[in-house]
């Protein structure tokens, strides 16, 4: 049975009642629906007008948590080594307890939809929410197609807006195939700063799937994105200079813009989840692992009849560290390579992975702080 066959025609039904309504069928919405489907007997409706989303590769550090069970099943490749490069230095980490995984968003979402289709108490409505009316016991959602959905509990995964002037992490990635064996598939490159820094903090992110295939992204942290051709030109320069590769076949292209800051406040139509609930690490752009931990935690609370308070992507002190870090990066972009290398040098592989996932131990936070440039970061704290 296809997904479209499961989407019932509800246009003739003006009012429906469910235990749970989830606004948005992206990573957070689908992941939560799957958690509830596996662990409860609740009726669930997923409301989302969008039927197809751009395919992206999602990366995350896997420490063996139960929340990553589905991600492991559909992951494309794992690495236990990752490195950061500058013109002067190269630092490589090796994880003993954590590995870096990547998966395709399209495969992940299709896998979850197949699981959801097995549950007859789950439905999807292709529409958007216009507004909501709340009472002490229930909330009624008014959809743009004229329907009304009432649910005991509503989860809202709609994206938030960000204020002007925040730093943006913007990128274009090419998945390529070469004729020669030029890549080392044992080690991914998180950041290679041996690229032009004229347009902002610029690095190359390289995922070697095998000796002849890799995803290569040109990523810039600045306030203004570039034209797509600019990033592709940087990728070609990088491959020519460091891999002596001038010819390759492009198998896929992806692009994106990730805000790096605190979003504007907004009134949620239910319990916020995903990016709306602070899953995105402001300093890094990582969100997938944080979303999986967040919705797994929500699922456990709901099963145990504990108030479902959403857990953000990192603790309050890490949020403070992120805000100071971004302030320093905005003022001193020329110091970015040195600062990132200092962060890696101050921690071992598993400690670095723990910090990137959020809720790291205090000894990890303190060790990292002690190795950062003191004057610049003190100024970042003061103003």
C-alpha positions as CSV (number, residue, x, y, z in Angstrom):
1,X,0.0,0.0,0.0
2,X,1.4,3.4,-0.9
3,X,1.4,6.4,1.4
4,X,-1.1,8.2,-0.8
5,X,-3.6,5.3,-0.4
6,X,-3.3,5.8,3.3
7,X,-4.2,9.5,3.1
8,X,-8.0,9.3,3.5
9,X,-10.3,11.8,1.8
10,X,-11.7,13.6,4.8
11,X,-13.2,16.6,3.0
12,X,-16.7,15.5,3.8
13,X,-16.0,15.2,7.5
14,X,-16.0,18.6,9.1
15,X,-15.0,17.5,12.6
16,X,-12.7,14.7,13.8
17,X,-11.4,13.7,17.2
18,X,-8.0,12.1,18.0
19,X,-5.9,11.4,21.0
20,X,-2.9,13.2,19.5
21,X,-2.5,15.7,16.6
22,X,1.0,16.4,15.2
23,X,1.4,19.5,13.1
24,X,4.1,18.8,10.5
25,X,5.4,15.6,8.9
26,X,9.1,16.5,8.9
27,X,11.8,14.7,11.0
28,X,10.4,15.7,14.4
29,X,6.8,15.1,13.6
30,X,7.3,11.7,12.0
31,X,9.8,10.5,14.6
32,X,7.3,11.4,17.4
33,X,4.4,9.7,15.6
34,X,6.5,6.6,15.3
35,X,7.5,6.6,19.0
36,X,3.8,6.9,20.0
37,X,2.7,4.3,17.5
38,X,5.2,1.8,18.9
39,X,4.6,2.5,22.6
40,X,0.9,3.5,22.9
41,X,-2.5,2.7,21.5
42,X,-3.4,6.3,20.8
43,X,-5.2,7.6,17.7
44,X,-2.9,10.0,15.9
45,X,-3.4,12.4,13.1
46,X,-0.4,14.0,11.2
47,X,-1.3,17.3,9.5
48,X,1.0,18.5,6.7
49,X,0.3,19.9,3.3
50,X,3.7,19.1,1.9
51,X,3.9,15.7,0.1
52,X,7.6,15.7,-0.9
53,X,10.6,17.2,0.8
54,X,14.1,17.9,-0.5
55,X,16.5,15.0,0.1
56,X,19.4,15.7,2.4
57,X,22.1,13.8,4.1
58,X,21.8,14.0,7.9
59,X,24.9,13.4,10.0
60,X,25.1,12.7,13.7
61,X,27.3,11.1,16.4
62,X,25.8,7.8,17.6
63,X,26.7,6.7,21.1
64,X,24.5,3.7,21.2
65,X,21.4,5.4,22.6
66,X,18.1,3.6,22.1
67,X,16.7,6.8,20.4
68,X,18.9,6.1,17.4
69,X,17.5,2.6,16.7
70,X,15.7,3.5,13.4
71,X,18.5,5.7,12.3
72,X,21.0,2.8,12.5
73,X,18.8,0.7,10.4
74,X,18.8,3.1,7.5
75,X,22.2,4.8,7.9
76,X,24.3,4.9,4.8
77,X,27.8,4.8,6.3
78,X,29.6,5.2,9.6
79,X,33.1,6.5,10.5
80,X,35.0,6.2,13.8
81,X,37.5,8.9,12.7
82,X,37.0,12.5,11.8
83,X,39.4,15.4,11.2
84,X,39.7,19.1,11.0
85,X,42.3,20.8,8.8
86,X,43.9,24.3,8.5
87,X,46.9,25.4,6.5
88,X,49.1,24.9,9.5
89,X,47.7,21.9,11.2
90,X,45.5,18.7,11.1
91,X,43.7,17.2,14.1
92,X,42.1,13.7,13.9
93,X,39.8,12.2,16.5
94,X,38.9,8.6,16.9
95,X,35.7,7.5,18.7
96,X,35.8,4.5,21.0
97,X,32.2,4.6,22.1
98,X,30.7,7.0,19.4
99,X,30.7,6.8,15.6
100,X,29.6,9.4,13.1
101,X,26.7,8.2,10.9
102,X,25.0,9.7,7.8
103,X,21.6,8.8,6.4
104,X,19.4,10.2,3.6
105,X,16.4,12.1,4.9
106,X,14.2,10.6,2.1
107,X,15.0,7.0,3.1
108,X,14.5,7.8,6.8
109,X,11.1,9.4,6.2
110,X,9.9,6.6,3.9
111,X,11.0,4.0,6.4
112,X,9.0,5.6,9.1
113,X,5.9,6.0,6.9
114,X,6.0,2.3,6.1
115,X,6.0,1.6,9.8
116,X,3.2,4.1,10.5
117,X,1.1,2.5,7.7
118,X,0.9,-0.7,9.7
119,X,-1.1,1.1,12.4
120,X,-4.7,1.7,11.5
121,X,-5.1,4.3,14.2
122,X,-2.8,6.7,12.4
123,X,-4.1,9.1,9.7
124,X,-2.7,11.9,7.7
125,X,-4.4,15.0,6.5
126,X,-2.9,17.0,3.6
127,X,-3.6,20.5,4.8
128,X,-2.2,23.3,7.0
129,X,-3.5,24.7,10.2
130,X,-5.1,28.1,10.1
131,X,-5.6,28.7,13.8
132,X,-6.6,26.9,17.0
133,X,-9.0,27.3,19.9
134,X,-8.0,26.0,23.3
135,X,-10.0,24.8,26.2
136,X,-8.8,23.3,29.5
137,X,-9.4,19.8,28.2
138,X,-8.9,19.9,24.4
139,X,-7.6,22.0,21.6
140,X,-9.4,22.4,18.3
141,X,-7.4,23.0,15.1
142,X,-9.0,24.8,12.3
143,X,-7.5,23.8,8.9
144,X,-7.4,25.8,5.7
145,X,-9.5,23.1,4.0
146,X,-12.4,23.9,6.3
147,X,-12.0,20.9,8.6
148,X,-11.7,20.9,12.4
149,X,-9.5,18.6,14.3
150,X,-9.9,18.1,18.1
151,X,-7.2,16.4,20.1
152,X,-6.4,15.7,23.7
153,X,-2.8,16.6,23.0
154,X,-1.2,18.6,20.2
155,X,2.4,18.7,19.1
156,X,3.6,21.6,17.0
157,X,6.7,21.2,14.8
158,X,6.2,24.3,12.5
159,X,9.5,26.2,11.9
160,X,10.2,29.5,13.7
161,X,11.5,32.7,12.2
162,X,14.9,34.1,13.0
163,X,15.8,37.8,13.5
164,X,17.7,39.6,10.9
165,X,21.5,39.7,11.3
166,X,22.0,36.2,12.7
167,X,24.8,34.2,11.2
168,X,23.8,31.7,8.6
169,X,25.5,28.4,7.7
170,X,24.9,28.1,4.0
171,X,26.2,25.4,1.8
172,X,26.0,23.4,-1.5
173,X,27.1,19.8,-1.5
174,X,27.9,17.5,-4.5
175,X,27.8,13.8,-4.3
176,X,30.5,12.7,-6.8
177,X,31.9,9.7,-8.4
178,X,35.5,9.6,-9.7
179,X,37.5,7.3,-11.9
180,X,40.4,7.0,-9.6
181,X,40.8,6.0,-6.0
182,X,41.5,9.3,-4.3
183,X,39.6,9.3,-1.0
184,X,40.4,7.7,2.3
185,X,37.0,6.1,3.4
186,X,38.2,5.5,6.9
187,X,38.1,9.2,8.0
188,X,35.6,11.9,7.3
189,X,36.7,15.6,7.1
190,X,34.4,17.7,9.4
191,X,36.1,21.0,8.4
192,X,38.9,21.8,6.0
193,X,39.7,25.5,6.2
194,X,42.2,25.4,3.4
195,X,39.7,27.4,1.3
196,X,39.2,31.1,0.6
197,X,38.0,33.0,3.7
198,X,37.1,36.2,1.8
199,X,33.3,35.6,2.0
200,X,33.1,34.5,5.6
201,X,34.1,31.5,7.6
202,X,34.5,28.9,4.8
203,X,35.3,25.2,5.1
204,X,34.9,22.0,3.1
205,X,32.9,19.1,4.6
206,X,33.8,15.8,3.0
207,X,32.2,12.4,3.5
208,X,34.2,9.7,1.8
209,X,31.8,6.7,1.1
210,X,34.5,4.8,-0.7
211,X,37.8,5.5,-2.5
212,X,35.9,6.8,-5.6
213,X,32.8,8.3,-4.1
214,X,32.2,11.2,-1.7
215,X,29.8,14.0,-0.6
216,X,31.7,17.3,-0.7
217,X,30.1,20.4,0.7
218,X,31.3,24.0,0.5
219,X,30.0,25.6,3.7
220,X,30.2,29.3,4.6
221,X,29.2,30.9,7.9
222,X,28.2,34.5,7.2
223,X,25.1,36.8,7.1
224,X,24.6,36.5,3.3
225,X,24.4,33.3,1.1
226,X,26.1,33.1,-2.2
227,X,25.0,31.9,-5.7
228,X,25.1,28.1,-6.1
229,X,27.8,28.4,-8.8
230,X,30.1,30.0,-6.2
231,X,30.1,26.9,-3.9
232,X,30.5,24.5,-6.8
233,X,33.5,26.5,-8.0
234,X,35.1,26.2,-4.5
235,X,34.5,22.4,-4.5
236,X,36.2,22.1,-7.9
237,X,39.2,24.2,-6.7
238,X,39.5,22.1,-3.6
239,X,39.4,18.7,-5.5
240,X,42.0,19.9,-8.0
241,X,44.4,21.3,-5.4
242,X,44.3,18.6,-2.8
243,X,43.2,15.5,-4.7
244,X,44.5,16.3,-8.2
245,X,41.0,15.6,-9.4
246,X,39.7,17.8,-12.2
247,X,37.1,15.4,-13.6
248,X,34.2,13.7,-11.8
249,X,30.5,12.8,-12.2
250,X,27.9,14.6,-10.1
251,X,25.4,12.1,-8.8
252,X,23.4,14.4,-6.6
253,X,23.3,18.0,-5.4
254,X,22.0,19.4,-2.2
255,X,21.9,22.9,-0.6
256,X,20.7,24.5,2.5
257,X,20.7,27.5,4.8
258,X,20.8,26.9,8.6
259,X,20.3,29.9,11.0
260,X,22.8,30.0,13.8
261,X,21.1,31.8,16.6
262,X,18.1,32.1,18.8
263,X,14.7,32.1,16.9
264,X,12.1,34.7,17.5
265,X,9.4,33.8,20.1
266,X,6.1,32.5,18.8
267,X,3.0,31.1,20.3
268,X,2.8,27.4,19.6
269,X,-0.5,25.6,18.9
270,X,0.5,22.8,21.2
271,X,3.6,21.3,22.8
272,X,6.6,22.5,20.7
273,X,8.9,19.8,19.2
274,X,11.9,19.7,16.9
275,X,13.5,23.0,15.9
276,X,10.6,24.9,17.5
277,X,11.6,23.3,20.8
278,X,15.3,24.2,20.5
279,X,16.6,21.0,19.0
280,X,19.0,22.8,16.7
281,X,22.4,23.5,18.2
282,X,23.0,27.2,17.4
283,X,26.7,26.9,17.2
284,X,26.9,23.9,14.9
285,X,23.8,23.4,12.8
286,X,23.4,19.8,14.1
287,X,19.8,18.8,14.9
288,X,19.1,15.2,13.9
289,X,20.5,13.5,17.0
290,X,18.9,16.2,19.2
291,X,15.5,15.6,17.6
292,X,15.7,11.8,18.1
293,X,16.7,12.2,21.8
294,X,13.9,14.8,22.2
295,X,11.1,12.7,20.8
296,X,12.3,9.5,22.4
297,X,12.2,11.3,25.8
298,X,8.7,12.7,25.0
299,X,7.5,9.2,24.1
300,X,8.8,7.8,27.4
301,X,7.1,10.5,29.4
302,X,3.8,10.0,27.7
303,X,3.9,6.2,28.2
304,X,4.6,6.8,32.0
305,X,1.9,9.6,32.2
306,X,4.6,12.2,33.0
307,X,3.9,15.8,31.8
308,X,5.6,15.9,28.4
309,X,7.9,18.8,28.8
310,X,10.1,19.1,25.7
311,X,13.9,18.8,26.1
312,X,16.0,21.2,24.0
313,X,19.1,20.1,22.1
314,X,21.5,21.1,24.8
315,X,21.5,22.3,28.4
316,X,21.3,25.9,29.5
317,X,25.0,26.4,30.0
318,X,25.8,24.9,26.6
319,X,23.2,27.3,25.1
320,X,25.1,30.1,26.8
321,X,28.4,28.8,25.5
322,X,26.9,28.6,22.0
323,X,25.8,32.3,22.2
324,X,29.2,33.5,23.3
325,X,30.9,31.3,20.6
326,X,28.7,32.8,17.9
327,X,29.4,36.3,19.1
328,X,33.2,35.7,18.9
329,X,32.9,34.1,15.4
330,X,30.9,37.1,14.2
331,X,33.5,39.6,15.4
332,X,36.6,37.5,14.6
333,X,35.9,35.2,11.6
334,X,39.6,35.2,10.8
335,X,40.2,33.2,14.1
336,X,37.7,30.5,13.3
337,X,40.2,27.8,12.1
338,X,42.4,28.2,15.2
339,X,39.4,28.2,17.5
340,X,37.8,25.1,16.0
341,X,41.2,23.2,16.2
342,X,41.6,24.3,19.8
343,X,38.2,22.8,20.6
344,X,39.2,19.5,19.0
345,X,42.6,19.5,20.7
346,X,41.0,20.0,24.1
347,X,38.9,16.8,24.0
348,X,39.2,13.2,22.9
349,X,36.9,11.7,20.2
350,X,34.2,10.5,22.5
351,X,34.2,13.7,24.6
352,X,33.9,15.8,21.4
353,X,31.0,13.7,20.2
354,X,29.3,14.1,23.6
355,X,29.6,17.8,23.5
356,X,28.2,18.0,20.0
357,X,25.2,15.9,21.0
358,X,24.5,18.2,24.0
359,X,24.1,17.6,27.7
360,X,27.8,16.8,28.0
361,X,29.5,16.3,31.4
362,X,30.9,19.4,33.3
363,X,34.5,18.2,33.0
364,X,34.1,18.3,29.2
365,X,32.7,21.8,29.2
366,X,35.4,23.1,31.6
367,X,38.2,21.5,29.7
368,X,36.9,23.1,26.5
369,X,36.6,26.5,28.1
370,X,40.1,26.4,29.5
371,X,41.5,25.8,26.0
372,X,39.7,28.7,24.2
373,X,41.2,32.2,23.7
374,X,40.5,33.9,27.0
375,X,40.5,37.6,26.0
376,X,38.2,37.2,23.0
377,X,35.7,35.0,24.8
378,X,35.7,37.2,27.9
379,X,34.8,40.1,25.7
380,X,32.1,37.9,24.1
381,X,30.6,37.3,27.6
382,X,30.6,40.9,28.6
383,X,29.0,42.4,25.5
